Amino acid sequence: MIDRRSLAFIAVTAVLFGGTFVAAKAGLDYFPPLLFVAFRFDVAAVVLAGYALLTTSREDLLPRTRGDAAGILATGLLVIGAANALLFVGQQYATSAVGSIVFSLNPILTPVFAAVALSDERLSARGSAGMLLGLLGVGLVVSPDPANLLGGGVVGKALLFAGATCGALGSVLIRRADGTLSSTVRTAWGLPFGALLCHLLSLSAGESAAAITWAPEAIVALGYVGVFAGAVAYITYFSLIDEAGAIRANLVFYVVPVVATLGGWALLGESISPLAIAGFLTIFAGFAVLGSESIDARSVLPTLRTDRAEPDGRLGDRGELRGHESD
């Protein structure tokens, strides 16, 4: 079962990441896309670095192992930098519905990479069913036009898929690196790498700061994606990867379209269709299935423990009665 701390982190991360779509929709009217992402990570890097300095001892701030270095690079270059750059650019060539669906492929892609790179994260049959239910719910929420999904915008969809792939791969590589740094410190080190990557991509795309319109709405949008959907959300998200594993951590991306849809309705006056409401219920059903038994007991949740057989042979490897062990 997902423990209370992980459940709280999932909720906070999903709400903050979901609000990104609303803030980005407003902010992209004032910023070039890659420069917007780069500034977002500039702000997040400053905020999180200050937080890490105030809350962490000096000896715990410095990377000491190869695993620390690998985790920092996977965080900054893949999960933060490349994933967001590709998603923001790809969104220009596809509808928000298509972008949400492709972004929500992250939880489906993660077990694929985990099966190759991690020996302790294996999705059970029931977990697979829960994930598919969640994906179906996402599709209902965004209610896409099948013609739009299948035709046109090939470049945009390829970029969006590449972004989702970078996020899924990066989260698995963080887990595989098994570094000694806390998730907060690792993220504080990774954010400058993500910001630098996005600045370089912005320069190579010919974007200019002269194109920015510094209106109050632009500052509010940048503040939200930098501080709340940046520094705060990354603290909870990367903590989830460490505590619950890459597969469960990326379940937040099932809830993100729900939050984005509700945020658009409340703040931007967008309508919610009955099909979207059915999608919400389907996603919740998927979480219920995942919560009952989403990953084998040999999974990465530190609170889960396997008990060896007692001398009388009554208990199996997972603390179950002999002859009644689950598949």
N, C-alpha and C positions, 0 to 999 in steps of 0.2 A: 504494500500500500504506500502511496505518496504521503510522507509525514506532513505535519502542519506547517513547519518552516518552509519546506519546498513548495507546498500549496500556496502559502502567502507570497513567496517569491514569484511563482508563476502568475498570480493575480496582478502583482505590482508591475512586473515586466510587461505583461500583455497590455495592461492599461496604458502604460507610458509609451510602448512601441506603437500601439494602435493609434494614439494621439499624434504620432509622427505624420501619418497620412494627411490628417486635417491641417497640421501646421505646415507641412510641405506644400500642400495645395495652395495655401496662402503665400508662403515664402517664395515659391518659384515665380511669382509675378514680379519679384523685386531682385532676385539673384539668378545668375547663370547656374545651372544645375551642379556641375562639379565644384565650382567655387563655393556654392551653398554648403555642400557636403564637407568641403575642406574647412570652412569657417566653423561649421558645427563641431568638428573634431578639435579645432583650435580651442574653442570655448570649453569643451568637455575635458580636454587635456589639462588646462589650467585649473579647473575646478577640482578634478579628481587628484591631481598632483598635490594641491593644497590639503585636501582631505587626507591623503595618504601620509603626508609629512606630519600632520597633527595627531594622527591616530596610530602610527606605526613606529616602532623603535628603529634607530638608524641601522642596526645590523640586519633587520628584517626587510629593509628597503632594497638591498643590493642583490642582484642575481649572482648565484654561486655555482650553478651546475649547467651542464648542457641542456638538461630538461627545462631549466628556467629560461634559457635563451630561446629554445624551440617554442616554448609556450608563448613567450612575448611576441615572437615573429608571427606565429599562427594567429594570435589575437589581433595584432595590429594590421598585418598585411592581408589576411584572408577574411576573418570574421568582421572586422571593422572597415578596413580600407576598400579592398576589392569588391566585397559583397555590396556595400552601399553605393559605391561608384557605379557599378554595373546596373544596379536596380534603379538609381535615379536617372541615368542616361537612357536605359531601356524603356522606362515609363513614358518617355517622350514619344515613343513610336507605337505604343499600345494603350488600350483603354485601362482605366483603373481596375475594372473587373478582371481583365486578363492578368494584370500585374499582381493582383491579390492572389489569384489561383496559383500562378507560377511561384510566388513567394511562399505560399503554403505547401509547396512540394518539399520544403526543407525537412519536415519531420519524416517524409517518406524516403528522402535521400540519405538521411543520417544513418539508419540501420544498415544500409548498403555499405557505407564506408566503415561503420563499426564492425561489421562482420569480417572485414578484411584486416582492419588495424587493431581491433580490441578483442581480447579473448574473454573478457568478463562482462560484455554486454551482448545479450542475445534476446531477440524479440520472440515471445511465445506466440502460438497460434491465436490465442485470445487477444494478445496485444496487437497483432496484425489486424484483426477484425475491428478493434477499437480505432486504430489509426485510419482505416479505410472509411469507417463511419464519420470520423472527424473531417476527412477530406471531402466526403460527399456533402457534409453540412456546410463547409466553406463554399462549395460550388453553388449550393442553394442560396446562401447569403448574398453572394455577388451576382447571382442569376445571370450568367453570361449568355451572350448570343452565340450559339454553336457556330454560325457562319464566321463570326469574328474570331473565334478561337482557332478555327481550322484554316482560314484563309487570310492572306495579307499580313503585313507587319512581321515578316520572318526575322528580320534583323533585330527588332525590338524584343521579340519573344526569345530569341537566342541569347541576347544580353541578359534578360531577366532570369532565364534558366541558369546561365553561367553564374549570376549573382547568388541565386539560391544554392547552387552547387558549392561555391566558395564558402558560404556560411556553414553548410553542413560539414564539408571536409575540414574546415578550420576548427569547428567545435570538437570533432573527433581527434584531431591532431593535438589539441590542447590536453585532452584527456590522456592521450598516449604519451605525451611528453612527461607527465608525472613530475612536474617541477616542485621545488620547495617553497616558492613564493605564494603568498595568499592571492586569491582572485582579484582583490582590490589593487594590490601592488602590481600584479602582472598586467592588469588593464591600464593602470596609470603609466606603465612603461610602454604598453602597446599603442595607446592613443596617439602619441607623437608620430609613430611610424605610419599609422593610418592617415593622419593629417598630411604628412609629407607626401605620401603616395598620391593623395587626392589633389594636392597643390601641383604636383608634377603633371598629373593627368590634365588638370585644368589649363596649365600653361601650354601643354602639347596640343590641346584642343582649341587654342587661340582665345580662351575666355579672358576677360579683362575686368578689373575692379571698377573701371569707369562705367561699366554697364549696370552697376548696382544702384538702386534707388533706396536711399536710407530713410524710408518712411517709418512711423511708429509701428505699423503692422509688421514691417520687415524685422524690426528689432525684437518684437514680441515673439515672432515665429522662430528667429534664430536663438533667442534665449530658451525657448521651450525645447527645441531639438538638441541644443547644446548641453543644457543643464539637466533637464528632467528626462527627456528621451535619450540623452547622451550619458552624462556622468552617473546619474542615479540608476537609470535602467541597466547600464552595463555592470554596475556593482551587483545588482540582483541577478542578472542573466548569467554572468560568468561564475557567480557563487553557485548557481543552479548546476552548471556543468560540473563543477568540482564535487558537489554534494550528491546530486541525483543522477549524474551521467549525461552524456551527450544526447541520447535518445529522448529521455524524459525532459531535459531542458528545452529541447526544440519543440515540445508540445505547445509552447507559448504561441507559436506561429499559427496554430489553429484558431486561437482566440483573438488574435490581432485583427482579422477582418471584421469580427463581431464588434469590437471596440471602435474600429474605424467607421463602420456603418452607423453605430449609435452616435458617435461624435459628429459625423456629418449631418445626421438628423437634428441633433440638439443645437449645434453651433452654426451650421451652414444651411439649414432648412431643407436638407435632402430627405426624400421620402423613403420609407421602409415598406417593402412589399410583403404580402402574406407569405410568399415563398421564402423571404429572408427570415421571417419568424420561424418557419418550419426548419430552416437551416440552423438557427440557434439551438432549437430543441435536439436536432440530430447531432450537433457538436457536443452538447451536454451528454447525450446518450453514449457517444464515443468515449468521453472522459469517464463515464461510469464503468464502461467495459474495461478501459485501461486501468482504472483505479482498483478493480477487483483482482486483476492479475495481468499486468501489462508486460512484465519482464520476468524472466526466470529468477528464482531465488538467489542464483549466483550473480545477480546483477550488481550494480555499483553502489546502490544506496547503502551508506555506511551503517544505517540503523538495522538493516537486514542481516541476519546471521544464520549460518547453517550449522546444525547440531549433528555431531557424529552419533553413530548408533551406541546406545547403552548396552551394557553387558547382556541384558536380557533380550536384546534384539528387537525391542518394540519400536524404536524410532529409526527412520531412514535418514539419508543424508540431509534432507531438508526439514527434519523435525516432524515428519508425517508418519503415521502408522504404517508398518510394513504391509505391502499389498494394496496400499491406498495412496501411493505417491502419484502426484499429478504428472502429466506428460511434460 
